[in-house]
C-alpha cells in the first residue's frame, strides 16, 4: 500500500466491509468530503445519514441506531467528536455500552493551516477518561484497514483518530492489529521509543540515525492507547531502562501520560514525553508546526541521547 491519509484508508475500508456486512451504518456531520465517509455514502446511500452541523444529535442517534443491532460509524472532525459532542458520547453511547465507532478525523497539528479551532490535540485525553471507551490512533493505511476490520468485530464503543495528512507506510502488509496490543517495529536495548499515529515514522527514522552512533533504540508502535499494552511497556522498561514517547497530541492525557501511568505503578524508569506542551495549536504548515513543537526526528534523537545519561 502506498502512502495514504488514514482518513481515506478508513473510508475505503468501510466501503469494502459494507459490501459483505449489511449491518454497517455510517453517519456524518456535514464533513463527509473531508472525513472520507463519502466513499461509503456513494456506494451505500441507503445506509448513510448526514446530520448537518449537529454533532450532538448525531451521537445521540448513533446510540439509538446501534440499539437496533446495527454497527454504527459516526464521523466528524476530532475536535467536534471529542469536544462538542463529549456529553452525548459519554452519556448516550458509552454509558450504555452501545456498539458505536466514533471516527475523529483531522486530529493533531497535521491539520496545519486550519489553525487551533480545527487542530484537536486533546481528543485522546478526552476519550481516555470515558469508562469503557477503546481509543485507537492508527499510524498508516495498512494499520487503519486492520483497525476498522477489528472495530467491526468488536462489540462496544471505540474511538478511532484519523489524520488529514498522508502517512508513510510503517507496518508490514501482513501485520495483525489486536485491541490492547502494541507492535514492535524495531528491537533495541539502549532506549525505547514508543509512538503512535503520524509520529511512528519519525521514531523509526530516529532509531536508524541513532544506530549510526552506536545506540540501539527499540521502536514500538502503540496504536491502541486504551486499553494499553502494559506487558510490552514494562518489558521495554526492563530491557532498555529508558523510554521516550512521541505523539501529535498534548503531552497531558495522551500516549505519554498513559505510558507514564504504567511505569509509575509497575516499573519506574526515566521517561521523556514528546508532544505539544500546555498550549494551543496555531495556523501554519504542518512541518513548521511540528518543528516548532519538537515533533521531529531530530528532537527524538537529542532526547534519546539525553535520557540515556539519566539511567
VOBA-1610 file (N, C-alpha, C; in pm, whole numbers, padded with zeros to 5 digits, always signed):
BEGIN
Unk+00085-00120+00000Unk+00000+00000+00000Unk+00088+00125+00000Unk+00054+00222-00081Unk+00130+00346-00087Unk+00092+00439+00028Unk+00168+00549+00042Unk+00135+00648+00144Unk-00006+00700+00121Unk-00085+00703+00224Unk-00224+00743+00213Unk-00268+00803+00346Unk-00359+00897+00343Unk-00410+00953+00468Unk-00496+00847+00538Unk-00485+00839+00669Unk-00561+00737+00742Unk-00711+00762+00730Unk-00754+00886+00711Unk-00898+00914+00691Unk-00947+00848+00562Unk-00863+00849+00457Unk-00903+00788+00331Unk-00902+00635+00342Unk-00803+00581+00411Unk-00799+00437+00432Unk-00922+00391+00508Unk-00967+00472+00602Unk-01088+00440+00677Unk-01210+00434+00584Unk-01225+00534+00499Unk-01338+00537+00407Unk-01337+00420+00311Unk-01221+00387+00256Unk-01209+00276+00162Unk-01241+00143+00230Unk-01193+00127+00353Unk-01216+00001+00425Unk-01363-00015+00461Unk-01428+00092+00504Unk-01570+00083+00536Unk-01653+00044+00414Unk-01618+00100+00299Unk-01689+00063+00176Unk-01669-00084+00144Unk-01545-00132+00162Unk-01516-00274+00137Unk-01597-00364+00230Unk-01596-00329+00358Unk-01668-00412+00455Unk-01819-00401+00437Unk-01864-00285+00391Unk-02008-00263+00371Unk-02068-00354+00266Unk-01984-00403+00174Unk-02034-00493+00068Unk-02071-00631+00122Unk-02013-00670+00234Unk-02042-00803+00290Unk-02118-00796+00422Unk-02113-00682+00488Unk-02181-00667+00617Unk-02289-00560+00602Unk-02412-00603+00586Unk-02524-00510+00563Unk-02566-00437+00690Unk-02508-00473+00804Unk-02542-00406+00929Unk-02463-00278+00952Unk-02362-00255+00870Unk-02281-00134+00889Unk-02358-00012+00841Unk-02369+00086+00930Unk-02435+00213+00900Unk-02336+00326+00928Unk-02328+00423+00839Unk-02231+00532+00854Unk-02304+00666+00866Unk-02261+00745+00964Unk-02318+00878+00988Unk-02208+00982+00970Unk-02247+01103+00936Unk-02151+01213+00927Unk-02222+01344+00961Unk-02141+01444+00995Unk-02195+01574+01037Unk-02150+01682+00939Unk-02191+01665+00813Unk-02168+01764+00708Unk-02021+01779+00669Unk-01941+01673+00693Unk-01799+01681+00660Unk-01753+01559+00580Unk-01847+01491+00515Unk-01814+01362+00453Unk-01707+01373+00345Unk-01700+01489+00276Unk-01594+01507+00175Unk-01458+01506+00243Unk-01449+01564+00361Unk-01322+01573+00433Unk-01291+01447+00514Unk-01391+01391+00580Unk-01366+01272+00661Unk-01350+01147+00575Unk-01395+01157+00448Unk-01391+01047+00351Unk-01498+00941+00376Unk-01594+00971+00462Unk-01709+00880+00473Unk-01792+00884+00345Unk-01766+00983+00261Unk-01838+00994+00133Unk-01811+00872+00044Unk-01699+00806+00063Unk-01670+00686-00016Unk-01777+00580+00011Unk-01813+00564+00137Unk-01920+00470+00174Unk-02055+00525+00127Unk-02074+00654+00142Unk-02204+00715+00107Unk-02239+00697-00039Unk-02142+00707-00127Unk-02169+00695-00270Unk-02211+00553-00307Unk-02155+00455-00237Unk-02186+00316-00269Unk-02311+00265-00198Unk-02334+00318-00077Unk-02448+00271+00003Unk-02530+00389+00056Unk-02593+00466-00029Unk-02667+00584+00018Unk-02781+00549+00113Unk-02833+00427+00104Unk-02944+00388+00193Unk-02896+00359+00335Unk-02763+00347+00352Unk-02708+00322+00487Unk-02618+00436+00531Unk-02636+00551+00472Unk-02557+00669+00510Unk-02651+00784+00546Unk-02619+00854+00656Unk-02705+00964+00703Unk-02618+01085+00738Unk-02652+01200+00678Unk-02581+01325+00705Unk-02664+01410+00800Unk-02611+01440+00917Unk-02686+01513+01020Unk-02664+01663+01013Unk-02586+01711+00915Unk-02555+01853+00914Unk-02466+01889+01031Unk-02458+02018+01061Unk-02370+02061+01171Unk-02446+02041+01302Unk-02462+01915+01341Unk-02540+01880+01461Unk-02477+01754+01521Unk-02353+01766+01565Unk-02279+01651+01612Unk-02343+01586+01734Unk-02399+01670+01825Unk-02462+01612+01944Unk-02579+01522+01906Unk-02662+01570+01812Unk-02775+01488+01767Unk-02726+01360+01700Unk-02620+01372+01620Unk-02567+01255+01552Unk-02523+01148+01652Unk-02453+01189+01757Unk-02406+01090+01855Unk-02523+01026+01930Unk-02622+01106+01965Unk-02738+01051+02036Unk-02812+00950+01948Unk-02829+00984+01820Unk-02899+00892+01731Unk-02813+00772+01694Unk-02682+00788+01696Unk-02593+00673+01674Unk-02621+00565+01778Unk-02640+00608+01904Unk-02672+00512+02010Unk-02805+00444+01981Unk-02902+00520+01936Unk-03033+00463+01906Unk-03028+00362+01792Unk-02955+00396+01687Unk-02943+00303+01573Unk-02870+00177+01615Unk-02766+00193+01697Unk-02691+00076+01744Unk-02779-00014+01830Unk-02873+00045+01902Unk-02961-00036+01987Unk-03051-00128+01905Unk-03059-00101+01774Unk-03138-00186+01683Unk-03054-00295+01618Unk-02929-00310+01665Unk-02845-00419+01615Unk-02750-00379+01504Unk-02740-00251+01474Unk-02651-00207+01368Unk-02510-00176+01422Unk-02410-00184+01333Unk-02274-00142+01366Unk-02259-00002+01311Unk-02253+00096+01399Unk-02261+00236+01358Unk-02124+00303+01361Unk-02087+00368+01252Unk-01966+00451+01246Unk-02010+00596+01234Unk-01975+00677+01334Unk-02012+00819+01336Unk-01888+00903+01310Unk-01889+00979+01200Unk-01771+01055+01158Unk-01790+01205+01177Unk-01685+01270+01220Unk-01673+01415+01214Unk-01529+01450+01249Unk-01495+01578+01250Unk-01360+01614+01290Unk-01339+01579+01438Unk-01214+01549+01473Unk-01183+01507+01610Unk-01225+01611+01712Unk-01210+01739+01679Unk-01244+01844+01775Unk-01392+01842+01808Unk-01476+01811+01709Unk-01621+01809+01734Unk-01664+01676+01797Unk-01601+01567+01758Unk-01637+01436+01813Unk-01604+01427+01961Unk-01483+01476+01996Unk-01439+01462+02134Unk-01474+01582+02220Unk-01495+01698+02157Unk-01524+01819+02231Unk-01672+01854+02234Unk-01723+01897+02121Unk-01863+01943+02115Unk-01962+01835+02159Unk-01936+01711+02122Unk-02033+01603+02149Unk-01989+01513+02264Unk-01899+01562+02349Unk-01845+01475+02454Unk-01953+01421+02547Unk-02046+01506+02586Unk-02150+01460+02679Unk-02237+01352+02615Unk-02272+01369+02489Unk-02355+01268+02423Unk-02278+01137+02404Unk-02148+01150+02377Unk-02065+01030+02367Unk-02059+00959+02502Unk-02041+01036+02607Unk-02030+00978+02742Unk-02162+00918+02789Unk-02266+01002+02789Unk-02393+00958+02848Unk-02479+00874+02753Unk-02473+00910+02624Unk-02562+00844+02529Unk-02506+00716+02472Unk-02375+00714+02445Unk-02314+00598+02378Unk-02242+00507+02477Unk-02144+00563+02548Unk-02054+00477+02626Unk-02118+00425+02754Unk-02196+00508+02822Unk-02259+00461+02947Unk-02351+00342+02921Unk-02409+00338+02802Unk-02496+00226+02767Unk-02423+00114+02697Unk-02294+00133+02670Unk-02215+00029+02603Unk-02260+00002+02461Unk-02312+00104+02393Unk-02365+00082+02258Unk-02253+00061+02156Unk-02288-00012+02052Unk-02190-00055+01952Unk-02168+00055+01848Unk-02106+00163+01892Unk-02081+00280+01807Unk-01931+00302+01795Unk-01886+00321+01673Unk-01745+00352+01647Unk-01738+00499+01605Unk-01670+00579+01684Unk-01659+00722+01657Unk-01527+00746+01585Unk-01534+00803+01466Unk-01413+00830+01388Unk-01389+00981+01389Unk-01283+01022+01459Unk-01246+01163+01466Unk-01133+01191+01368Unk-01165+01253+01258Unk-01062+01281+01158Unk-00998+01418+01183Unk-00892+01447+01109Unk-00822+01575+01122Unk-00769+01596+01264Unk-00718+01488+01325Unk-00660+01502+01458Unk-00520+01559+01453Unk-00483+01634+01557Unk-00347+01681+01574Unk-00309+01805+01495Unk-00180+01842+01507Unk-00128+01962+01439Unk-00118+01943+01289Unk-00120+01819+01242Unk-00102+01795+01099Unk-00215+01852+01015Unk-00320+01900+01079Unk-00426+01972+01007Unk-00368+02100+00945Unk-00267+02156+01010Unk-00193+02268+00952Unk-00266+02401+00953Unk-00289+02455+00834Unk-00335+02593+00823Unk-00474+02617+00878Unk-00551+02514+00905Unk-00685+02534+00961Unk-00681+02596+01101Unk-00565+02590+01166Unk-00547+02661+01291Unk-00603+02591+01414Unk-00594+02662+01527Unk-00626+02600+01657Unk-00770+02553+01668Unk-00862+02618+01596Unk-01003+02578+01609Unk-01028+02439+01553Unk-00941+02392+01461Unk-00961+02261+01400Unk-00848+02163+01432Unk-00745+02209+01502Unk-00634+02120+01538Unk-00664+02058+01674Unk-00728+01946+01674Unk-00762+01884+01803Unk-00640+01810+01857Unk-00585+01863+01965Unk-00470+01798+02028Unk-00505+01749+02168Unk-00637+01740+02195Unk-00682+01694+02326Unk-00774+01573+02318Unk-00804+01523+02197Unk-00908+01420+02182Unk-00873+01288+02249Unk-00746+01247+02242Unk-00709+01120+02305Unk-00733+01128+02456Unk-00692+01242+02513Unk-00712+01263+02657Unk-00860+01261+02693Unk-00942+01333+02617Unk-01085+01340+02647Unk-01152+01204+02637Unk-01115+01126+02536Unk-01179+00996+02517Unk-01127+00891+02615Unk-01000+00903+02654Unk-00943+00807+02750Unk-01016+00812+02884Unk-01068+00928+02920Unk-01129+00941+03053Unk-01267+00877+03061Unk-01328+00844+02947Unk-01464+00789+02949Unk-01456+00639+02977Unk-01521+00592+03082Unk-01514+00449+03115Unk-01563+00361+02999Unk-01487+00259+02969Unk-01528+00162+02867Unk-01498+00200+02724Unk-01442+00317+02702Unk-01412+00360+02564Unk-01276+00306+02520Unk-01272+00237+02408Unk-01146+00195+02347Unk-01094+00310+02261Unk-00966+00342+02269Unk-00908+00456+02197Unk-00793+00408+02108Unk-00803+00437+01978Unk-00705+00386+01882Unk-00658+00498+01789Unk-00526+00503+01764Unk-00467+00600+01671Unk-00381+00525+01570Unk-00435+00485+01457Unk-00354+00410+01358Unk-00246+00496+01295Unk-00139+00428+01251Unk-00021+00501+01203Unk-00013+00511+01051Unk-00076+00421+00979Unk-00070+00427+00832Unk-00194+00361+00772Unk-00197+00351+00639Unk-00313+00294+00575Unk-00333+00147+00607Unk-00222+00073+00617Unk-00233-00070+00649Unk-00296-00089+00786Unk-00245-00015+00882Unk-00297-00032+01018Unk-00442+00017+01028Unk-00475+00123+00956Unk-00612+00173+00959Unk-00709+00067+00910Unk-00673+00000+00801Unk-00760-00106+00748Unk-00781-00215+00853Unk-00673-00257+00920Unk-00683-00361+01021Unk-00766-00313+01141Unk-00749-00186+01178Unk-00823-00131+01292Unk-00973-00129+01262Unk-01011-00085+01143Unk-01154-00078+01109Unk-01213-00218+01106Unk-01140-00314+01052Unk-01189-00452+01049Unk-01211-00504+01191Unk-01116-00476+01279Unk-01128-00522+01418Unk-01241-00448+01491Unk-01258-00321+01460Unk-01364-00243+01525Unk-01501-00298+01489Unk-01517-00345+01366Unk-01646-00403+01325Unk-01671-00532+01403Unk-01567-00611+01426Unk-01583-00736+01500Unk-01610-00711+01648Unk-01552-00603+01702Unk-01562-00574+01846Unk-01700-00518+01880Unk-01757-00563+01989Unk-01887-00511+02032Unk-01867-00410+02144Unk-01900-00283+02117Unk-01884-00179+02217Unk-01830-00051+02155Unk-01823+00056+02234Unk-01779+00185+02182Unk-01628+00191+02157Unk-01591+00251+02044Unk-01450+00266+02006Unk-01431+00406+01949Unk-01323+00472+01988Unk-01284+00600+01927Unk-01161+00577+01841Unk-01169+00616+01713Unk-01059+00599+01620Unk-01019+00736+01566Unk-00894+00774+01589Unk-00847+00904+01540Unk-00777+00886+01405Unk-00821+00961+01305Unk-00754+00959+01175Unk-00697+01098+01146Unk-00610+01103+01044Unk-00540+01228+01013Unk-00569+01275+00872Unk-00551+01406+00854Unk-00572+01465+00722Unk-00454+01438+00629Unk-00333+01447+00684Unk-00212+01433+00603Unk-00186+01288+00567Unk-00118+01265+00456Unk-00080+01130+00419Unk+00023+01075+00518Unk+00012+00944+00546Unk+00106+00879+00638Unk+00191+00779+00561Unk+00322+00788+00572Unk+00409+00687+00508Unk+00381+00549+00565Unk+00404+00448+00487Unk+00381+00310+00532Unk+00491+00270+00630Unk+00451+00224+00748Unk+00547+00181+00850Unk+00522+00038+00896Unk+00406-00019+00860Unk+00373-00155+00902Unk+00381-00251+00784Unk+00414-00377+00813Unk+00412-00479+00709Unk+00269-00509+00668Unk+00252-00549+00542Unk+00116-00572+00491Unk+00047-00689+00560Unk+00126-00781+00621Unk+00066-00895+00691Unk+00049-00868+00840Unk+00068-00744+00881Unk+00052-00704+01022Unk-00090-00730+01070Unk-00101-00783+01193Unk-00232-00811+01251Unk-00255-00723+01373Unk-00351-00636+01365Unk-00381-00546+01477Unk-00469-00618+01579Unk-00436-00599+01707Unk-00518-00653+01815Unk-00545-00542+01915Unk-00669-00530+01959Unk-00703-00432+02062Unk-00626-00465+02190Unk-00557-00363+02244Unk-00481-00383+02368Unk-00338-00432+02348Unk-00295-00442+02221Unk-00161-00491+02193Unk-00079-00389+02113Unk+00048-00374+02149Unk+00139-00289+02073Unk+00208-00369+01965Unk+00287-00300+01883Unk+00356-00364+01771Unk+00504-00325+01774Unk+00591-00424+01799Unk+00735-00399+01799Unk+00784-00386+01656Unk+00834-00267+01621Unk+00880-00242+01484Unk+01030-00258+01470Unk+01103-00233+01579Unk+01249-00241+01573Unk+01299-00272+01714Unk+01388-00368+01725Unk+01437-00406+01858Unk+01561-00324+01896Unk+01585-00313+02024Unk+01700-00238+02074Unk+01704-00248+02224Unk+01818-00220+02285Unk+01833-00238+02430Unk+01880-00112+02503Unk+01907-00003+02432Unk+01958+00117+02498Unk+01849+00216+02538Unk+01745+00225+02458Unk+01633+00315+02485Unk+01514+00266+02403Unk+01394+00290+02455Unk+01273+00253+02380Unk+01197+00379+02340Unk+01160+00385+02213Unk+01078+00497+02163Unk+00939+00442+02134Unk+00842+00492+02207Unk+00703+00447+02190Unk+00626+00560+02123Unk+00565+00532+02008Unk+00498+00637+01931Unk+00363+00587+01883Unk+00283+00682+01836Unk+00154+00646+01777Unk+00126+00741+01660Unk+00038+00695+01572Unk-00006+00780+01461Unk+00106+00824+01370Unk+00100+00950+01332Unk+00193+01004+01233Unk+00334+01019+01287Unk+00353+01001+01420Unk+00486+01013+01480Unk+00565+00882+01478Unk+00505+00775+01428Unk+00578+00648+01424Unk+00694+00655+01324Unk+00671+00717+01211Unk+00778+00727+01111Unk+00899+00805+01164Unk+00881+00925+01224Unk+00997+00993+01283Unk+01068+00909+01389Unk+00993+00829+01464Unk+01055+00743+01565Unk+01146+00639+01498Unk+01098+00582+01389Unk+01180+00485+01316Unk+01303+00552+01255Unk+01284+00670+01200Unk+01397+00743+01142Unk+01501+00777+01248Unk+01453+00814+01367Unk+01545+00846+01476Unk+01626+00723+01516Unk+01558+00608+01524Unk+01627+00484+01564Unk+01736+00449+01463Unk+01707+00467+01335Unk+01807+00438+01232Unk+01927+00532+01246Unk+01900+00659+01272Unk+02009+00755+01288Unk+02091+00725+01414Unk+02023+00689+01522Unk+02093+00659+01648Unk+02185+00538+01632Unk+02145+00446+01546Unk+02229+00328+01524Unk+02366+00367+01472Unk+02371+00478+01398Unk+02498+00527+01348Unk+02590+00575+01458Unk+02533+00606+01575Unk+02612+00649+01691Unk+02632+00535+01790Unk+02594+00416+01747Unk+02612+00300+01835Unk+02501+00283+01937Unk+02393+00358+01924Unk+02281+00349+02018Unk+02172+00261+01957Unk+02135+00158+02030Unk+02034+00064+01981Unk+01899+00102+02040Unk+01816+00159+01959Unk+01684+00207+02004Unk+01574+00110+01961Unk+01491+00076+02057Unk+01374-00006+02028Unk+01259+00088+01987Unk+01183+00051+01886Unk+01068+00132+01844Unk+00940+00048+01855Unk+00845+00104+01928Unk+00716+00036+01949Unk+00604+00126+01901Unk+00521+00071+01817Unk+00401+00142+01773Unk+00286+00099+01862Unk+00235+00195+01941Unk+00118+00164+02024Unk+00000+00241+01967Unk-00073+00174+01878Unk-00192+00236+01819Unk-00308+00234+01918Unk-00318+00126+01993Unk-00427+00115+02090Unk-00381+00175+02222Unk-00427+00295+02248Unk-00383+00367+02367Unk-00467+00328+02488Unk-00590+00281+02463Unk-00673+00231+02573Unk-00760+00117+02520Unk-00750-00005+02574Unk-00655-00046+02677Unk-00514-00052+02621Unk-00415-00017+02703Unk-00278-00010+02656Unk-00204-00140+02687Unk-00102-00169+02611Unk-00026-00293+02625Unk+00075-00277+02738Unk+00030-00301+02861Unk+00116-00285+02978Unk+00237-00380+02970Unk+00212-00501+02928Unk+00318-00602+02924Unk+00433-00557+02835Unk+00401-00502+02717Unk+00506-00459+02625Unk+00582-00338+02679Unk+00511-00247+02746Unk+00574-00128+02804Unk+00669-00167+02917Unk+00622-00255+03005Unk+00706-00297+03118Unk+00830-00371+03068Unk+00812-00455+02967Unk+00927-00527+02910Unk+01028-00428+02850Unk+00977-00326+02782Unk+01065-00225+02722Unk+01142-00152+02832Unk+01074-00121+02941Unk+01140-00052+03053Unk+01247-00141+03115Unk+01214-00267+03130Unk+01309-00361+03192Unk+01431-00384+03102Unk+01407-00393+02970Unk+01515-00425+02876Unk+01605-00305+02845Unk+01546-00184+02842Unk+01622-00066+02797Unk+01654+00032+02909Unk+01569+00041+03010Unk+01594+00132+03122Unk+01561+00277+03095Unk+01506+00309+02978Unk+01470+00448+02948Unk+01368+00450+02835Unk+01269+00538+02845Unk+01162+00540+02746Unk+01132+00683+02703Unk+01107+00698+02572Unk+01061+00823+02513Unk+00927+00795+02446Unk+00833+00886+02461Unk+00707+00875+02388Unk+00697+00990+02289Unk+00629+00966+02177Unk+00613+01070+02074Unk+00472+01063+02018Unk+00404+01179+02019Unk+00265+01183+01973Unk+00230+01322+01920Unk+00140+01326+01824Unk+00087+01452+01769Unk-00036+01489+01852Unk-00011+01530+01978Unk-00118+01548+02077Unk-00054+01619+02196Unk-00135+01680+02279Unk-00080+01737+02401Unk-00018+01628+02488Unk+00087+01662+02560Unk+00150+01564+02648Unk+00063+01533+02769Unk-00045+01609+02786Unk-00134+01591+02901Unk-00248+01497+02863Unk-00240+01376+02914Unk-00353+01283+02897Unk-00347+01191+02778Unk-00244+01203+02694Unk-00237+01121+02574Unk-00152+00996+02593Unk-00083+00957+02485Unk+00001+00837+02490Unk+00106+00846+02599Unk+00175+00961+02607Unk+00281+00976+02707Unk+00229+00960+02849Unk+00114+01016+02874Unk+00055+01003+03008Unk+00017+00859+03036Unk-00038+00791+02935Unk-00077+00651+02954Unk+00045+00564+02986Unk+00155+00589+02915Unk+00277+00514+02942Unk+00332+00548+03081Unk+00325+00677+03117Unk+00373+00720+03249Unk+00295+00652+03361Unk+00166+00634+03341Unk+00083+00567+03442Unk+00129+00423+03463Unk+00160+00356+03353Unk+00206+00217+03363Unk+00341+00212+03434Unk+00434+00297+03391Unk+00568+00296+03451Unk+00563+00334+03598Unk+00484+00436+03631Unk+00478+00482+03770Unk+00428+00374+03865Unk+00333+00293+03816Unk+00274+00191+03903Unk+00349+00058+03898Unk+00416+00031+03786Unk+00470-00104+03766Unk+00623-00112+03759Unk+00688-00015+03689Unk+00833-00030+03668Unk+00893+00107+03634Unk+00914+00192+03733Unk+00963+00328+03705Unk+01101+00331+03641Unk+01113+00403+03530Unk+01242+00430+03465Unk+01235+00574+03412Unk+01350+00635+03376Unk+01345+00770+03317Unk+01255+00773+03194Unk+01171+00878+03188Unk+01073+00891+03079Unk+01077+01034+03026Unk+01072+01049+02894Unk+01057+01180+02830Unk+00939+01175+02735Unk+00843+01264+02754Unk+00727+01270+02668Unk+00745+01381+02564Unk+00741+01344+02436Unk+00747+01441+02327Unk+00606+01458+02271Unk+00561+01582+02271Unk+00427+01615+02224Unk+00407+01764+02241Unk+00287+01811+02217Unk+00259+01953+02233Unk+00250+01985+02382Unk+00322+02088+02425Unk+00318+02126+02565Unk+00184+02195+02596Unk+00172+02254+02710Unk+00044+02309+02755Unk+00012+02439+02681Unk-00020+02423+02553Unk-00050+02538+02468Unk-00146+02497+02357Unk-00208+02594+02291Unk-00293+02567+02176Unk-00208+02554+02050Unk-00267+02496+01948Unk-00204+02497+01817Unk-00217+02634+01754Unk-00168+02645+01633Unk-00177+02772+01560Unk-00171+02742+01411Unk-00208+02839+01330Unk-00209+02818+01186Unk-00068+02814+01130Unk-00045+02721+01037Unk+00086+02710+00974Unk+00097+02582+00895Unk+00205+02567+00822Unk+00228+02443+00751Unk+00259+02333+00854Unk+00212+02211+00831Unk+00235+02104+00929Unk+00382+02088+00968Unk+00471+02092+00869Unk+00613+02074+00901Unk+00664+02185+00994Unk+00616+02308+00971Unk+00657+02420+01056Unk+00606+02400+01199Unk+00482+02356+01210Unk+00423+02336+01343Unk+00489+02221+01417Unk+00520+02115+01343Unk+00588+02002+01406Unk+00725+02043+01458Unk+00796+02121+01376Unk+00930+02165+01417Unk+00922+02256+01539Unk+00827+02348+01539Unk+00814+02443+01650Unk+00784+02372+01781Unk+00710+02259+01772Unk+00670+02187+01893Unk+00757+02065+01923Unk+00866+02051+01848Unk+00961+01943+01878Unk+00916+01806+01833Unk+00820+01800+01743Unk+00772+01670+01694Unk+00852+01629+01571Unk+00980+01609+01590Unk+01070+01583+01478Unk+01166+01468+01509Unk+01218+01413+01402Unk+01320+01309+01417Unk+01439+01362+01496Unk+01480+01485+01464Unk+01598+01543+01529Unk+01579+01556+01681Unk+01460+01596+01723Unk+01435+01611+01867Unk+01431+01476+01937Unk+01374+01376+01870Unk+01374+01242+01930Unk+01518+01193+01950Unk+01603+01219+01851Unk+01744+01178+01862Unk+01811+01248+01981Unk+01790+01378+01991Unk+01852+01454+02102Unk+01804+01404+02237Unk+01672+01381+02247Unk+01615+01336+02375Unk+01660+01194+02409Unk+01679+01112+02306Unk+01728+00976+02331Unk+01867+00979+02391Unk+01955+01060+02334Unk+02091+01071+02386Unk+02091+01128+02528Unk+01999+01221+02552Unk+01992+01285+02684Unk+01940+01188+02790Unk+01835+01111+02754Unk+01773+01026+02856Unk+01860+00906+02890Unk+01943+00863+02796Unk+02033+00751+02826Unk+02129+00787+02939Unk+02166+00915+02947Unk+02256+00961+03053Unk+02189+00963+03190Unk+02054+00957+03191Unk+01981+00961+03318Unk+01964+00821+03378Unk+02001+00719+03305Unk+01980+00583+03356Unk+02074+00552+03473
//
